[in-house]
């Protein structure tokens, strides 16, 4: 029976290849690297798995990406996001915030993008698809084939944010057949999280295999933010994320103040050295040199006052608080590793207070473990990372190694704080910044923490700050998403992909049935409507 099924899959794959693959091969090679060049305007479609006002990475980053692409290119940008029923919104949106219609949520998305991107206009289109939130997996999944909802004409590029997530529970059409240029952006290291579940190695291998197959079948190219996922076909490692403009602004102010403080320290050191020399000279020479030093200080004072006024921060100190961490209250986010390192540091150097921000399902267990260890961790709940209170922390600690690339870390680096990070692929991008301290073991962590608490971080240059911006991230994205003629899948590769497609669809149908049986979405109390600028898409009761 197994042999017959494999034979059928191969025959179906060969037929599919004969009808479509050859045509795609010729078309793609003609397009080549000029696809995202300076030619005529077309559409760039960004499809993601979450939407503002849910403050998760797959909602925040695509919204800012859409705003920046619309500002930096001549193309029409379409952001495709899920619309979930109000009952589901109450589980994931900020308390008291719900959207009864897609149009209301679109207004919120664009207002948020305008505020956080620093752009005057957010000229992109928002398109919604029907979806549900599944508490068991803490994810949103579509309840219809998103691929068939999208415009088909003049589409230059389709960006799938988390292509594996978008297609796990989906047996619809194949993205790479529907569109001529599909690029996936990986946000999450799912196989790494699966390794912590019961049967870890088996789970890790299975999830990793599924992710690789899904990305291969649906994407012409895959962009990894860091080199965590291995074995992906046609992939490149590049950070295509930036940080909100308000973090860049906060970093510019801190950098200005740090540079002024450095100037002050240099002046004080020079004055002290001059005074030591004066003590060995005659009284007349001492008076002359002292008068000369006072004149130099008076000349520097107007420039210093102007710089301090420009940055708008207290002159006496760049930072008034010590160490902190911000992230979801999940063990996977590195809380356990941070506790172990702090306990080892405390044994040699004494206790270090650390404030912890964030909420989540593991918060109670994390608090209990911190109390058991006797650590000076203070749990503060949720907070805006760019609020004035959090800007005053000098040291950001993040011990997580499973994030593909931590948004909170990028924000802390942009605000010119010290960032203490473990040596890991997810932190490779941050190694270029002078305010990042990497460690490999407890001893290096302890040394880095002592240095960060005792010294001020170096001021970031304008080049460093721009590297963290969405403008720079968009440039990297457009360069990485372009596919040279030689990079397109050849005839043999496309034949293999077409052969994989048949068993993959059968597996997807089984996977959907298992999810609906063992981890269904909550039942709806009433029907919701979804859609914007076109036919209304019904999210029906029990549409799972």
C-alpha positions as a Python dict, from the first residue, in 0.01 Angstrom:
ca = {
    (1, 'X'): (0, 0, 0),
    (2, 'X'): (279, 240, 89),
    (3, 'X'): (454, 168, -240),
    (4, 'X'): (132, 239, -431),
    (5, 'X'): (84, 570, -251),
    (6, 'X'): (440, 676, -325),
    (7, 'X'): (399, 574, -688),
    (8, 'X'): (79, 775, -713),
    (9, 'X'): (249, 1076, -555),
    (10, 'X'): (535, 1058, -803),
    (11, 'X'): (298, 1030, -1101),
    (12, 'X'): (92, 1323, -978),
    (13, 'X'): (410, 1521, -927),
    (14, 'X'): (530, 1450, -1278),
    (15, 'X'): (196, 1558, -1422),
    (16, 'X'): (198, 1876, -1218),
    (17, 'X'): (550, 1951, -1333),
    (18, 'X'): (460, 1895, -1698),
    (19, 'X'): (172, 2140, -1679),
    (20, 'X'): (323, 2419, -1473),
    (21, 'X'): (686, 2385, -1372),
    (22, 'X'): (843, 2438, -1712),
    (23, 'X'): (639, 2752, -1764),
    (24, 'X'): (738, 2886, -1420),
    (25, 'X'): (1104, 2809, -1484),
    (26, 'X'): (1118, 3011, -1806),
    (27, 'X'): (918, 3299, -1655),
    (28, 'X'): (1127, 3322, -1340),
    (29, 'X'): (1459, 3320, -1521),
    (30, 'X'): (1343, 3602, -1747),
    (31, 'X'): (1254, 3809, -1442),
    (32, 'X'): (1595, 3762, -1280),
    (33, 'X'): (1738, 4021, -1044),
    (34, 'X'): (1550, 4313, -1201),
    (35, 'X'): (1227, 4215, -1030),
    (36, 'X'): (1266, 4468, -747),
    (37, 'X'): (1462, 4721, -947),
    (38, 'X'): (1359, 5065, -1061),
    (39, 'X'): (1110, 4944, -1319),
    (40, 'X'): (739, 5010, -1330),
    (41, 'X'): (533, 5019, -1013),
    (42, 'X'): (358, 4706, -892),
    (43, 'X'): (228, 4548, -574),
    (44, 'X'): (422, 4424, -273),
    (45, 'X'): (202, 4203, -54),
    (46, 'X'): (293, 4131, 309),
    (47, 'X'): (103, 3845, 471),
    (48, 'X'): (134, 3790, 845),
    (49, 'X'): (-20, 3590, 1129),
    (50, 'X'): (-112, 3865, 1379),
    (51, 'X'): (-227, 4226, 1380),
    (52, 'X'): (-214, 4537, 1593),
    (53, 'X'): (-343, 4604, 1860),
    (54, 'X'): (-195, 4267, 1961),
    (55, 'X'): (163, 4370, 2051),
    (56, 'X'): (342, 4060, 1928),
    (57, 'X'): (638, 4055, 1689),
    (58, 'X'): (443, 3922, 1390),
    (59, 'X'): (200, 4212, 1426),
    (60, 'X'): (445, 4492, 1507),
    (61, 'X'): (722, 4423, 1255),
    (62, 'X'): (505, 4369, 943),
    (63, 'X'): (308, 4688, 1016),
    (64, 'X'): (626, 4895, 1039),
    (65, 'X'): (770, 4715, 735),
    (66, 'X'): (460, 4803, 531),
    (67, 'X'): (481, 5169, 634),
    (68, 'X'): (850, 5195, 544),
    (69, 'X'): (813, 5012, 211),
    (70, 'X'): (527, 5242, 115),
    (71, 'X'): (743, 5545, 198),
    (72, 'X'): (1065, 5423, 31),
    (73, 'X'): (933, 5266, -292),
    (74, 'X'): (693, 5352, -571),
    (75, 'X'): (507, 5024, -529),
    (76, 'X'): (161, 4971, -385),
    (77, 'X'): (198, 4795, -49),
    (78, 'X'): (-74, 4564, 81),
    (79, 'X'): (-63, 4438, 441),
    (80, 'X'): (-269, 4120, 487),
    (81, 'X'): (-360, 4044, 850),
    (82, 'X'): (-605, 3822, 1040),
    (83, 'X'): (-935, 3946, 1179),
    (84, 'X'): (-1047, 3736, 1474),
    (85, 'X'): (-1386, 3746, 1651),
    (86, 'X'): (-1435, 3974, 1950),
    (87, 'X'): (-1431, 3673, 2186),
    (88, 'X'): (-1080, 3592, 2064),
    (89, 'X'): (-970, 3956, 2073),
    (90, 'X'): (-1035, 3969, 2447),
    (91, 'X'): (-773, 3695, 2491),
    (92, 'X'): (-490, 3873, 2308),
    (93, 'X'): (-561, 4247, 2275),
    (94, 'X'): (-478, 4496, 2552),
    (95, 'X'): (-739, 4506, 2825),
    (96, 'X'): (-1053, 4694, 2721),
    (97, 'X'): (-959, 4710, 2350),
    (98, 'X'): (-1172, 4532, 2090),
    (99, 'X'): (-1256, 4591, 1724),
    (100, 'X'): (-1610, 4515, 1613),
    (101, 'X'): (-1528, 4563, 1242),
    (102, 'X'): (-1218, 4527, 1025),
    (103, 'X'): (-1244, 4894, 932),
    (104, 'X'): (-1207, 4990, 1298),
    (105, 'X'): (-900, 4771, 1333),
    (106, 'X'): (-751, 4914, 1013),
    (107, 'X'): (-775, 5263, 1164),
    (108, 'X'): (-591, 5143, 1474),
    (109, 'X'): (-319, 4970, 1269),
    (110, 'X'): (-247, 5276, 1056),
    (111, 'X'): (-250, 5516, 1351),
    (112, 'X'): (-11, 5290, 1542),
    (113, 'X'): (220, 5255, 1240),
    (114, 'X'): (224, 5630, 1186),
    (115, 'X'): (312, 5695, 1552),
    (116, 'X'): (587, 5432, 1579),
    (117, 'X'): (745, 5469, 1235),
    (118, 'X'): (789, 5845, 1262),
    (119, 'X'): (644, 5884, 912),
    (120, 'X'): (391, 6153, 830),
    (121, 'X'): (185, 5921, 608),
    (122, 'X'): (124, 5546, 618),
    (123, 'X'): (17, 5492, 261),
    (124, 'X'): (-47, 5118, 255),
    (125, 'X'): (-361, 4910, 214),
    (126, 'X'): (-485, 4671, 482),
    (127, 'X'): (-663, 4351, 378),
    (128, 'X'): (-814, 4111, 630),
    (129, 'X'): (-869, 3736, 628),
    (130, 'X'): (-1094, 3534, 859),
    (131, 'X'): (-907, 3366, 1143),
    (132, 'X'): (-936, 3224, 1494),
    (133, 'X'): (-711, 3231, 1800),
    (134, 'X'): (-622, 2890, 1947),
    (135, 'X'): (-530, 2917, 2318),
    (136, 'X'): (-369, 2572, 2322),
    (137, 'X'): (-101, 2685, 2076),
    (138, 'X'): (-123, 3059, 2160),
    (139, 'X'): (-142, 3135, 1787),
    (140, 'X'): (-383, 3268, 1526),
    (141, 'X'): (-465, 3045, 1228),
    (142, 'X'): (-663, 3131, 916),
    (143, 'X'): (-1003, 2973, 860),
    (144, 'X'): (-991, 3025, 482),
    (145, 'X'): (-737, 3004, 202),
    (146, 'X'): (-560, 3341, 229),
    (147, 'X'): (-376, 3286, -99),
    (148, 'X'): (-697, 3303, -303),
    (149, 'X'): (-810, 3631, -143),
    (150, 'X'): (-518, 3834, -272),
    (151, 'X'): (-496, 4043, -589),
    (152, 'X'): (-325, 3853, -871),
    (153, 'X'): (-229, 4130, -1114),
    (154, 'X'): (101, 4323, -1115),
    (155, 'X'): (227, 4151, -798),
    (156, 'X'): (604, 4196, -782),
    (157, 'X'): (667, 4034, -445),
    (158, 'X'): (477, 3840, -181),
    (159, 'X'): (635, 3843, 166),
    (160, 'X'): (517, 3563, 394),
    (161, 'X'): (591, 3658, 754),
    (162, 'X'): (637, 3321, 924),
    (163, 'X'): (562, 3102, 617),
    (164, 'X'): (564, 2785, 827),
    (165, 'X'): (304, 2925, 1068),
    (166, 'X'): (86, 3047, 780),
    (167, 'X'): (81, 2704, 617),
    (168, 'X'): (88, 2446, 897),
    (169, 'X'): (-290, 2407, 910),
    (170, 'X'): (-358, 2487, 548),
    (171, 'X'): (-429, 2253, 257),
    (172, 'X'): (-511, 2521, 2),
    (173, 'X'): (-324, 2636, -307),
    (174, 'X'): (53, 2660, -320),
    (175, 'X'): (192, 3013, -283),
    (176, 'X'): (485, 2955, -518),
    (177, 'X'): (244, 2842, -791),
    (178, 'X'): (0, 3126, -735),
    (179, 'X'): (265, 3403, -741),
    (180, 'X'): (589, 3433, -933),
    (181, 'X'): (807, 3572, -650),
    (182, 'X'): (741, 3456, -293),
    (183, 'X'): (986, 3526, -9),
    (184, 'X'): (943, 3398, 346),
    (185, 'X'): (1071, 3576, 658),
    (186, 'X'): (1131, 3347, 957),
    (187, 'X'): (1044, 3504, 1293),
    (188, 'X'): (1043, 3207, 1531),
    (189, 'X'): (1269, 2908, 1596),
    (190, 'X'): (988, 2656, 1633),
    (191, 'X'): (1207, 2346, 1639),
    (192, 'X'): (1403, 2496, 1929),
    (193, 'X'): (1086, 2544, 2133),
    (194, 'X'): (967, 2193, 2039),
    (195, 'X'): (1285, 2048, 2188),
    (196, 'X'): (1165, 2144, 2537),
    (197, 'X'): (843, 1944, 2506),
    (198, 'X'): (815, 1578, 2613),
    (199, 'X'): (1009, 1368, 2364),
    (200, 'X'): (1231, 1667, 2288),
    (201, 'X'): (1472, 1531, 2023),
    (202, 'X'): (1191, 1363, 1830),
    (203, 'X'): (975, 1676, 1846),
    (204, 'X'): (1264, 1894, 1737),
    (205, 'X'): (1342, 1673, 1437),
    (206, 'X'): (976, 1644, 1334),
    (207, 'X'): (898, 2016, 1365),
    (208, 'X'): (1222, 2106, 1188),
    (209, 'X'): (1139, 1872, 899),
    (210, 'X'): (787, 2012, 862),
    (211, 'X'): (916, 2371, 866),
    (212, 'X'): (1178, 2294, 600),
    (213, 'X'): (925, 2123, 372),
    (214, 'X'): (667, 2400, 413),
    (215, 'X'): (920, 2674, 337),
    (216, 'X'): (1055, 2483, 36),
    (217, 'X'): (711, 2426, -116),
    (218, 'X'): (567, 2772, -64),
    (219, 'X'): (868, 3006, -100),
    (220, 'X'): (1115, 3077, -376),
    (221, 'X'): (1353, 3215, -114),
    (222, 'X'): (1364, 3227, 267),
    (223, 'X'): (1521, 3503, 479),
    (224, 'X'): (1644, 3410, 826),
    (225, 'X'): (1702, 3684, 1081),
    (226, 'X'): (1976, 3468, 1232),
    (227, 'X'): (2131, 3129, 1166),
    (228, 'X'): (1917, 2920, 1404),
    (229, 'X'): (1721, 2712, 1154),
    (230, 'X'): (1949, 2492, 947),
    (231, 'X'): (1893, 2284, 637),
    (232, 'X'): (1660, 2532, 466),
    (233, 'X'): (1662, 2535, 86),
    (234, 'X'): (1730, 2864, -95),
    (235, 'X'): (1780, 3068, 222),
    (236, 'X'): (1985, 3371, 325),
    (237, 'X'): (2070, 3509, 670),
    (238, 'X'): (1996, 3881, 701),
    (239, 'X'): (1827, 4096, 964),
    (240, 'X'): (1536, 4264, 787),
    (241, 'X'): (1383, 4408, 1106),
    (242, 'X'): (1428, 4754, 1251),
    (243, 'X'): (1310, 4932, 1564),
    (244, 'X'): (1048, 5198, 1611),
    (245, 'X'): (1158, 5557, 1543),
    (246, 'X'): (1095, 5657, 1905),
    (247, 'X'): (1373, 5421, 2022),
    (248, 'X'): (1613, 5579, 1773),
    (249, 'X'): (1516, 5923, 1904),
    (250, 'X'): (1571, 5813, 2263),
    (251, 'X'): (1908, 5668, 2163),
    (252, 'X'): (2014, 5991, 1995),
    (253, 'X'): (1939, 6184, 2314),
    (254, 'X'): (2130, 5939, 2532),
    (255, 'X'): (2423, 5938, 2291),
    (256, 'X'): (2438, 6319, 2298),
    (257, 'X'): (2439, 6319, 2677),
    (258, 'X'): (2703, 6046, 2696),
    (259, 'X'): (2928, 6238, 2457),
    (260, 'X'): (2888, 6551, 2668),
    (261, 'X'): (2973, 6356, 2983),
    (262, 'X'): (3283, 6218, 2812),
    (263, 'X'): (3388, 6573, 2729),
    (264, 'X'): (3332, 6670, 3092),
    (265, 'X'): (3547, 6382, 3216),
    (266, 'X'): (3823, 6477, 2974),
    (267, 'X'): (3812, 6837, 3097),
    (268, 'X'): (3823, 6725, 3461),
    (269, 'X'): (4116, 6493, 3394),
    (270, 'X'): (4305, 6763, 3211),
    (271, 'X'): (4238, 7014, 3489),
    (272, 'X'): (4358, 6767, 3753),
    (273, 'X'): (4678, 6700, 3564),
    (274, 'X'): (4733, 7072, 3523),
    (275, 'X'): (4684, 7131, 3894),
    (276, 'X'): (4939, 6863, 3983),
    (277, 'X'): (5195, 7033, 3762),
    (278, 'X'): (5111, 7375, 3904),
    (279, 'X'): (5198, 7262, 4255),
    (280, 'X'): (5559, 7212, 4146),
    (281, 'X'): (5598, 7556, 3992),
    (282, 'X'): (5637, 7902, 4128),
    (283, 'X'): (5333, 8095, 4248),
    (284, 'X'): (5342, 8331, 3952),
    (285, 'X'): (5343, 8049, 3696),
    (286, 'X'): (5065, 7877, 3889),
    (287, 'X'): (4842, 8183, 3874),
    (288, 'X'): (4891, 8219, 3496),
    (289, 'X'): (4818, 7858, 3419),
    (290, 'X'): (4511, 7856, 3645),
    (291, 'X'): (4372, 8166, 3474),
    (292, 'X'): (4429, 8004, 3133),
    (293, 'X'): (4243, 7689, 3245),
    (294, 'X'): (3946, 7892, 3372),
    (295, 'X'): (3924, 8076, 3038),
    (296, 'X'): (3909, 7744, 2852),
    (297, 'X'): (3627, 7620, 3077),
    (298, 'X'): (3426, 7938, 3013),
    (299, 'X'): (3464, 7889, 2637),
    (300, 'X'): (3334, 7530, 2660),
    (301, 'X'): (3034, 7615, 2879),
    (302, 'X'): (2798, 7763, 2610),
    (303, 'X'): (2849, 7458, 2383),
    (304, 'X'): (2783, 7220, 2672),
    (305, 'X'): (2466, 7399, 2777),
    (306, 'X'): (2343, 7396, 2417),
    (307, 'X'): (2405, 7021, 2389),
    (308, 'X'): (2228, 6947, 2714),
    (309, 'X'): (1932, 7159, 2609),
    (310, 'X'): (1916, 6970, 2281),
    (311, 'X'): (1903, 6629, 2445),
    (312, 'X'): (1656, 6740, 2711),
    (313, 'X'): (1796, 6511, 2983),
    (314, 'X'): (1946, 6577, 3328),
    (315, 'X'): (2309, 6684, 3315),
    (316, 'X'): (2419, 6493, 3621),
    (317, 'X'): (2365, 6136, 3495),
    (318, 'X'): (2272, 5957, 3174),
    (319, 'X'): (2104, 5672, 3365),
    (320, 'X'): (1948, 5668, 3709),
    (321, 'X'): (1862, 5295, 3733),
    (322, 'X'): (2054, 4968, 3715),
    (323, 'X'): (1966, 4638, 3546),
    (324, 'X'): (1640, 4504, 3401),
    (325, 'X'): (1485, 4254, 3160),
    (326, 'X'): (1174, 4293, 2946),
    (327, 'X'): (997, 4007, 2771),
    (328, 'X'): (708, 3763, 2787),
    (329, 'X'): (686, 3567, 3110),
    (330, 'X'): (772, 3233, 2950),
    (331, 'X'): (1050, 2997, 3054),
    (332, 'X'): (1154, 2984, 2689),
    (333, 'X'): (1249, 3353, 2709),
    (334, 'X'): (1553, 3282, 2926),
    (335, 'X'): (1433, 3358, 3279),
    (336, 'X'): (1581, 3034, 3412),
    (337, 'X'): (1921, 3100, 3259),
    (338, 'X'): (1925, 3456, 3394),
    (339, 'X'): (1850, 3328, 3746),
    (340, 'X'): (2136, 3078, 3731),
    (341, 'X'): (2383, 3344, 3615),
    (342, 'X'): (2267, 3595, 3876),
    (343, 'X'): (2296, 3332, 4151),
    (344, 'X'): (2655, 3254, 4046),
    (345, 'X'): (2736, 3627, 4035),
    (346, 'X'): (2581, 3683, 4378),
    (347, 'X'): (2798, 3412, 4532),
    (348, 'X'): (3115, 3606, 4441),
    (349, 'X'): (3016, 3972, 4414),
    (350, 'X'): (2700, 4017, 4617),
    (351, 'X'): (2338, 4065, 4527),
    (352, 'X'): (2237, 4272, 4222),
    (353, 'X'): (1877, 4400, 4203),
    (354, 'X'): (1713, 4333, 3864),
    (355, 'X'): (1369, 4455, 3760),
    (356, 'X'): (1171, 4219, 3537),
    (357, 'X'): (897, 4349, 3304),
    (358, 'X'): (640, 4142, 3117),
    (359, 'X'): (345, 3912, 3172),
    (360, 'X'): (257, 3564, 3059),
    (361, 'X'): (137, 3219, 3158),
    (362, 'X'): (461, 3125, 3339),
    (363, 'X'): (479, 3439, 3552),
    (364, 'X'): (370, 3275, 3879),
    (365, 'X'): (620, 2989, 3837),
    (366, 'X'): (901, 3234, 3752),
    (367, 'X'): (826, 3446, 4058),
    (368, 'X'): (822, 3136, 4279),
    (369, 'X'): (1159, 3020, 4146),
    (370, 'X'): (1314, 3363, 4202),
    (371, 'X'): (1186, 3364, 4560),
    (372, 'X'): (1319, 3012, 4618),
    (373, 'X'): (1666, 3117, 4504),
    (374, 'X'): (1653, 3433, 4714),
    (375, 'X'): (1733, 3658, 4417),
    (376, 'X'): (1663, 4031, 4416),
    (377, 'X'): (1424, 4015, 4121),
    (378, 'X'): (1138, 4263, 4125),
    (379, 'X'): (849, 4184, 3889),
    (380, 'X'): (690, 4498, 3749),
    (381, 'X'): (429, 4368, 3503),
    (382, 'X'): (376, 4498, 3152),
    (383, 'X'): (533, 4826, 3040),
    (384, 'X'): (607, 5026, 2728),
    (385, 'X'): (976, 4973, 2658),
    (386, 'X'): (1020, 5335, 2552),
    (387, 'X'): (842, 5497, 2848),
    (388, 'X'): (1056, 5749, 3042),
    (389, 'X'): (1089, 5517, 3342),
    (390, 'X'): (1244, 5235, 3136),
    (391, 'X'): (1473, 5471, 2947),
    (392, 'X'): (1654, 5533, 3277),
    (393, 'X'): (1785, 5175, 3308),
    (394, 'X'): (2150, 5139, 3214),
    (395, 'X'): (2181, 4759, 3174),
    (396, 'X'): (1956, 4526, 2974),
    (397, 'X'): (2000, 4153, 3038),
    (398, 'X'): (1864, 3894, 2796),
    (399, 'X'): (1977, 3532, 2837),
    (400, 'X'): (1742, 3380, 2579),
    (401, 'X'): (1907, 3177, 2302),
    (402, 'X'): (1591, 3061, 2124),
    (403, 'X'): (1466, 3388, 1977),
    (404, 'X'): (1549, 3423, 1609),
    (405, 'X'): (1619, 3789, 1684),
    (406, 'X'): (1487, 3959, 1999),
    (407, 'X'): (1300, 4283, 1933),
    (408, 'X'): (1344, 4397, 2294),
    (409, 'X'): (1722, 4355, 2260),
    (410, 'X'): (1728, 4569, 1944),
    (411, 'X'): (1525, 4836, 2123),
    (412, 'X'): (1758, 4837, 2426),
    (413, 'X'): (2066, 4864, 2202),
    (414, 'X'): (1902, 5150, 2010),
    (415, 'X'): (1839, 5336, 2339),
    (416, 'X'): (2217, 5324, 2402),
    (417, 'X'): (2200, 5097, 2707),
    (418, 'X'): (2448, 4826, 2789),
    (419, 'X'): (2310, 4496, 2653),
    (420, 'X'): (2437, 4172, 2812),
    (421, 'X'): (2377, 3884, 2570),
    (422, 'X'): (2498, 3523, 2541),
    (423, 'X'): (2708, 3413, 2247),
    (424, 'X'): (2440, 3262, 2020),
    (425, 'X'): (2335, 3286, 1654),
    (426, 'X'): (2037, 3504, 1751),
    (427, 'X'): (2276, 3772, 1882),
    (428, 'X'): (2527, 3773, 1594),
    (429, 'X'): (2376, 4090, 1444),
    (430, 'X'): (2424, 4282, 1771),
    (431, 'X'): (2795, 4200, 1801),
    (432, 'X'): (2879, 4504, 1582),
    (433, 'X'): (2754, 4756, 1841),
    (434, 'X'): (2997, 4891, 2105),
    (435, 'X'): (2736, 4886, 2384),
    (436, 'X'): (2680, 4508, 2353),
    (437, 'X'): (2867, 4277, 2592),
    (438, 'X'): (2864, 3909, 2490),
    (439, 'X'): (2936, 3625, 2731),
    (440, 'X'): (2984, 3249, 2702),
    (441, 'X'): (2978, 3136, 3066),
    (442, 'X'): (2902, 3249, 3420),
    (443, 'X'): (3246, 3407, 3471),
    (444, 'X'): (3217, 3619, 3156),
    (445, 'X'): (2863, 3719, 3250),
    (446, 'X'): (2978, 3830, 3593),
    (447, 'X'): (3264, 4034, 3446),
    (448, 'X'): (3031, 4195, 3191),
    (449, 'X'): (2774, 4281, 3458),
    (450, 'X'): (3037, 4442, 3681),
    (451, 'X'): (3167, 4649, 3390),
    (452, 'X'): (2819, 4757, 3285),
    (453, 'X'): (2720, 4865, 3635),
    (454, 'X'): (3044, 5057, 3694),
    (455, 'X'): (3094, 5225, 3356),
    (456, 'X'): (2881, 5427, 3119),
    (457, 'X'): (2810, 5271, 2778),
    (458, 'X'): (2989, 5424, 2479),
    (459, 'X'): (2783, 5669, 2276),
    (460, 'X'): (2643, 5520, 1955),
    (461, 'X'): (2734, 5689, 1630),
    (462, 'X'): (2479, 5801, 1372),
    (463, 'X'): (2586, 5506, 1155),
    (464, 'X'): (2511, 5257, 1434),
    (465, 'X'): (2172, 5409, 1503),
    (466, 'X'): (2076, 5403, 1137),
    (467, 'X'): (2171, 5036, 1116),
    (468, 'X'): (1890, 4969, 1367),
    (469, 'X'): (1631, 5177, 1180),
    (470, 'X'): (1353, 5052, 955),
    (471, 'X'): (1498, 5251, 665),
    (472, 'X'): (1817, 5042, 676),
    (473, 'X'): (1619, 4722, 736),
    (474, 'X'): (1408, 4792, 426),
    (475, 'X'): (1720, 4839, 215),
    (476, 'X'): (1852, 4504, 338),
    (477, 'X'): (1517, 4342, 268),
    (478, 'X'): (1493, 4460, -93),
    (479, 'X'): (1851, 4353, -161),
    (480, 'X'): (1807, 4009, -1),
    (481, 'X'): (1463, 3943, -155),
    (482, 'X'): (1592, 3993, -508),
    (483, 'X'): (1669, 3662, -679),
    (484, 'X'): (1934, 3633, -946),
    (485, 'X'): (1852, 3427, -1255),
    (486, 'X'): (2091, 3153, -1145),
    (487, 'X'): (1923, 3131, -803),
    (488, 'X'): (1581, 3025, -928),
    (489, 'X'): (1501, 2654, -876),
    (490, 'X'): (1605, 2441, -1171),
    (491, 'X'): (1393, 2182, -1348),
    (492, 'X'): (1504, 1898, -1119),
    (493, 'X'): (1437, 2101, -804),
    (494, 'X'): (1091, 2201, -924),
    (495, 'X'): (1010, 1841, -1012),
    (496, 'X'): (1108, 1731, -662),
    (497, 'X'): (898, 2010, -509),
    (498, 'X'): (596, 1906, -715),
    (499, 'X'): (638, 1546, -602),
    (500, 'X'): (650, 1661, -238),
    (501, 'X'): (333, 1864, -279),
    (502, 'X'): (91, 1567, -299),
    (503, 'X'): (191, 1391, 27),
    (504, 'X'): (226, 1729, 194),
    (505, 'X'): (-139, 1814, 120),
    (506, 'X'): (-253, 1478, 260),
    (507, 'X'): (-47, 1541, 573),
    (508, 'X'): (-193, 1893, 607),
    (509, 'X'): (-548, 1756, 599),
    (510, 'X'): (-463, 1507, 874),
    (511, 'X'): (-294, 1780, 1075),
    (512, 'X'): (-600, 2006, 1051),
    (513, 'X'): (-825, 1721, 1165),
    (514, 'X'): (-602, 1648, 1464),
    (515, 'X'): (-600, 2014, 1568),
    (516, 'X'): (-977, 2047, 1543),
    (517, 'X'): (-1019, 1732, 1751),
    (518, 'X'): (-763, 1785, 2027),
    (519, 'X'): (-713, 2164, 2040),
    (520, 'X'): (-1016, 2339, 1886),
    (521, 'X'): (-1078, 2710, 1896),
    (522, 'X'): (-1338, 2841, 2144),
    (523, 'X'): (-1696, 2842, 2017),
    (524, 'X'): (-1830, 3173, 1894),
    (525, 'X'): (-2136, 3334, 2045),
    (526, 'X'): (-2226, 3519, 1728),
    (527, 'X'): (-2118, 3558, 1368),
    (528, 'X'): (-1855, 3814, 1277),
    (529, 'X'): (-1789, 3986, 948),
    (530, 'X'): (-1448, 4027, 793),
    (531, 'X'): (-1335, 4216, 487),
    (532, 'X'): (-1242, 4559, 367),
    (533, 'X'): (-1323, 4726, 39),
    (534, 'X'): (-1471, 4409, -113),
    (535, 'X'): (-1713, 4121, -47),
    (536, 'X'): (-1761, 4046, 320),
    (537, 'X'): (-1597, 3728, 440),
    (538, 'X'): (-1802, 3543, 697),
    (539, 'X'): (-1635, 3399, 1004),
    (540, 'X'): (-1904, 3146, 1086),
    (541, 'X'): (-1976, 2959, 1403),
    (542, 'X'): (-1745, 2663, 1449),
    (543, 'X'): (-1562, 2747, 1125),
    (544, 'X'): (-1265, 2537, 1227),
}
